[in-house]
Amino acid sequence: MYDVAIVGAGVIGASVARELMKYQLKVVVLEKGNDVAIGTTKANSAIVHAGYDAPFGSNKGRFNALGNRIFGEICDELNVPFNRIGSLVCAFDEEDMTTLKALKENGESLGIPGLRIIDQAMLRAFEPNISDLAIGALYAPSAGITEPWELTVAYMENAMDNGANLMLNFEVIKIDVESDGFLIHSSNQTVRAKRIVNAAGVYADTLYKMVCDSPEFTIHPRRGQYFLLDKNVNGLVNHVIFPCPSKLGKGILVLPTTEGNLLVGPDSEDLESTEREAIETTGNRLDYIKESAAKLVNNIPYRENITTFAGLRAEPSTGDFIIGEGKISGFYNLAGMKSPGLSSAPAIGKHVATELSKSLKAPLNPHFNPIRQKRIRFEKLSDAEKAVLIKEKPAYGRIICRCESITEGEILDAIHRNCGGRTLNGIKRRARPGAGRCQGGFCGPRVMEILSRELAVPVESICQESSESFILIGKTKSEVTDNEV
Ligand SMILES: Cc1cc2nc3c(=O)[nH]c(=O)nc-3n(C[C@H](O)[C@H](O)[C@H](O)COP(=O)(O)OP(=O)(O)OC[C@H]3O[C@@H](n4cnc5c(N)ncnc54)[C@H](O)[C@@H]3O)c2cc1C
């Protein structure tokens, strides 16, 4: 019997798993997909928000502020990129300036450091490409950017290095409540656990309904779409740039990624509660994003766009994050994790691990190792370092992805670590082949060959993302017999 079963391997479930390993606990993570970070965590703005906008006294306010404060320490331990580049909320009229003052006051009540309202001249000095219509901004120096999928992989890898178990392709379809815990069923396996952590993202209400007839909350998906522009545009903006927020959220923003790409979006579109897989992008919404972003930043060069994508916010009926034991003893909900869920993940992980370790009376784990081994970025090494590495490991001398200069050595590392990638997108999220301008057009087949060879599986079985997304479906030039003609 496990002490804790976590359902869902997004950033929230992975952070809880890693923090639980600081205690002497038997932990399993159950994920319906064939990889971690395949839900909301793979498609968001990647901002570690400063945390000035959530209401004082809310879970969002509390966990965002704390999450931001400890984000650097976590990313240092797990060797994940995190840059505190600061954010600017821009005002376009006096009404907006009043909103900025209210945001600043709210932020100060939450203990957010360094908030400052800056005038047009200062704003222009910070951001030369800002719209001429912007008259001032709220500057939040503690806001940052990270890589949500690498953080999630790193959390899970570190949890597994410390003894956690990850079961992929395990979709929880039924839960029996028993006297000493829960019996958790997929279509072909069962797992027993004393406690359940519900980190099932947009499905958290569905999971809760498996144990509770009268749940306190429901969730519906709220979609956000994006443009991702090539690294050529690096430097167009230097901070996370927001308009003033509205009832529908933080608005269309423009920001750099940790790799130097430019992200433009997201919009905010309420979907039916049945549309929990609707991550397609749509022409009309992308046009709306372009129009809105043009009011914020001048001359965004969309000819440099390399892809568009969409993510689904888990919008809770309660408005706030739902964190804690629900109506069923031993069942912990971490639901309604819309933004700023990524920013809050480190704080939520620590909080839940502390609660569960107390309830299970678990002592500290004296062998816990907080450090995740840094991954090598060949492109960023000096020539001398490259030469030494290639001599020791020749696979680092073979470039597989020309757009991003990713070597075979980096791909092997992404496959063979704990929580290694098994799909093209899984390898892309870990090591970046296919993340550049050609989006895998050239390197995709080579990555498939490496995956096939290293995992000793037929190349036809390698998928793009989900377990059904096969890439090779037949031979282009098969031999045709007389009978078939
Ligand atoms: C457009 C957009 C922009 C955002 N921008 C930001 C931002 O800039 N900063 C920020 O802090 N936050 C942001 N967020 C919010 C942030 O992305 C989320 O809070 C976070 O990713 C939620 O993580 P999660 O682990 O709760 O959910 P998910 O990542 O969705 O993980 C849930 C997992 O549960 C699995 N699952 C579901 N049902 C089952 C089942 N029955 N059995 C087994 N597994 C199951 C799913 O497959 C999935 O992998 C944004 C969100 C969106 C959509």
The ligand as a MOL file (V3000), in Angstrom:
LIG
                    3D

  0  0  0     0  0            999 V3000
M  V30 BEGIN CTAB
M  V30 COUNTS 53 58 0 0 0
M  V30 BEGIN ATOM
M  V30 1 C -3.3760 30.1140 -21.2300 0
M  V30 2 C -2.7700 29.8940 -19.8700 0
M  V30 3 C -1.7750 30.7410 -19.3880 0
M  V30 4 C -1.2520 30.5600 -18.1210 0
M  V30 5 N -0.1920 31.3220 -17.7290 0
M  V30 6 C 0.3450 31.1460 -16.5070 0
M  V30 7 C 1.4700 31.8940 -16.0940 0
M  V30 8 O 2.0620 32.6390 -16.8760 0
M  V30 9 N 1.9040 31.7610 -14.8230 0
M  V30 10 C 1.2910 30.9330 -13.9430 0
M  V30 11 O 1.6810 30.9140 -12.7850 0
M  V30 12 N 0.2790 30.1250 -14.3150 0
M  V30 13 C -0.1930 30.2060 -15.5890 0
M  V30 14 N -1.2010 29.4080 -16.0080 0
M  V30 15 C -1.7070 28.3870 -15.0910 0
M  V30 16 C -0.7850 27.1730 -15.0380 0
M  V30 17 O -0.4460 26.7520 -16.3370 0
M  V30 18 C -1.5200 26.0630 -14.2950 0
M  V30 19 O -1.8620 26.5510 -13.0210 0
M  V30 20 C -0.7090 24.7940 -14.1050 0
M  V30 21 O -0.0790 24.3800 -15.2790 0
M  V30 22 C -1.6720 23.7140 -13.6050 0
M  V30 23 O -0.9640 22.5530 -13.3980 0
M  V30 24 P -1.7260 21.2400 -12.9100 0
M  V30 25 O -0.6690 20.2870 -12.5350 0
M  V30 26 O -2.7560 21.6020 -11.9070 0
M  V30 27 O -2.5660 20.7610 -14.1790 0
M  V30 28 P -2.1340 19.9690 -15.4970 0
M  V30 29 O -0.8360 20.4420 -16.0200 0
M  V30 30 O -3.2980 20.0470 -16.4270 0
M  V30 31 O -1.9250 18.4890 -15.0080 0
M  V30 32 C -3.0090 17.6410 -14.7040 0
M  V30 33 C -2.6490 16.2380 -15.1310 0
M  V30 34 O -3.6540 15.3400 -14.6490 0
M  V30 35 C -3.7990 14.3110 -15.6040 0
M  V30 36 N -5.0920 13.6670 -15.3870 0
M  V30 37 C -6.3260 14.2100 -15.5080 0
M  V30 38 N -7.2740 13.3150 -15.2060 0
M  V30 39 C -6.6290 12.1650 -14.8690 0
M  V30 40 C -7.0740 10.8710 -14.4750 0
M  V30 41 N -8.3730 10.5660 -14.3670 0
M  V30 42 N -6.1530 9.9090 -14.2250 0
M  V30 43 C -4.8140 10.2000 -14.3270 0
M  V30 44 N -4.3580 11.4140 -14.7230 0
M  V30 45 C -5.2500 12.3850 -14.9740 0
M  V30 46 C -3.6880 15.0500 -16.9400 0
M  V30 47 O -3.3630 14.1770 -18.0030 0
M  V30 48 C -2.6090 16.0720 -16.6510 0
M  V30 49 O -1.3370 15.6280 -17.0360 0
M  V30 50 C -1.7370 29.5280 -17.2890 0
M  V30 51 C -2.7160 28.6460 -17.7870 0
M  V30 52 C -3.1880 28.8080 -19.0750 0
M  V30 53 C -4.1560 27.8170 -19.6430 0
M  V30 END ATOM
M  V30 BEGIN BOND
M  V30 1 1 1 2
M  V30 2 1 2 3
M  V30 3 2 2 52
M  V30 4 2 3 4
M  V30 5 1 4 5
M  V30 6 1 4 50
M  V30 7 2 5 6
M  V30 8 1 6 7
M  V30 9 1 6 13
M  V30 10 2 7 8
M  V30 11 1 7 9
M  V30 12 1 9 10
M  V30 13 2 10 11
M  V30 14 1 10 12
M  V30 15 2 12 13
M  V30 16 1 13 14
M  V30 17 1 14 15
M  V30 18 1 14 50
M  V30 19 1 15 16
M  V30 20 1 16 17
M  V30 21 1 16 18
M  V30 22 1 18 19
M  V30 23 1 18 20
M  V30 24 1 20 21
M  V30 25 1 20 22
M  V30 26 1 22 23
M  V30 27 1 23 24
M  V30 28 2 24 25
M  V30 29 1 24 26
M  V30 30 1 24 27
M  V30 31 1 27 28
M  V30 32 2 28 29
M  V30 33 1 28 30
M  V30 34 1 28 31
M  V30 35 1 31 32
M  V30 36 1 32 33
M  V30 37 1 33 34
M  V30 38 1 33 48
M  V30 39 1 34 35
M  V30 40 1 35 36
M  V30 41 1 35 46
M  V30 42 1 36 37
M  V30 43 1 36 45
M  V30 44 2 37 38
M  V30 45 1 38 39
M  V30 46 1 39 40
M  V30 47 2 39 45
M  V30 48 1 40 41
M  V30 49 2 40 42
M  V30 50 1 42 43
M  V30 51 2 43 44
M  V30 52 1 44 45
M  V30 53 1 46 47
M  V30 54 1 46 48
M  V30 55 1 48 49
M  V30 56 2 50 51
M  V30 57 1 51 52
M  V30 58 1 52 53
M  V30 END BOND
M  V30 END CTAB
M  END
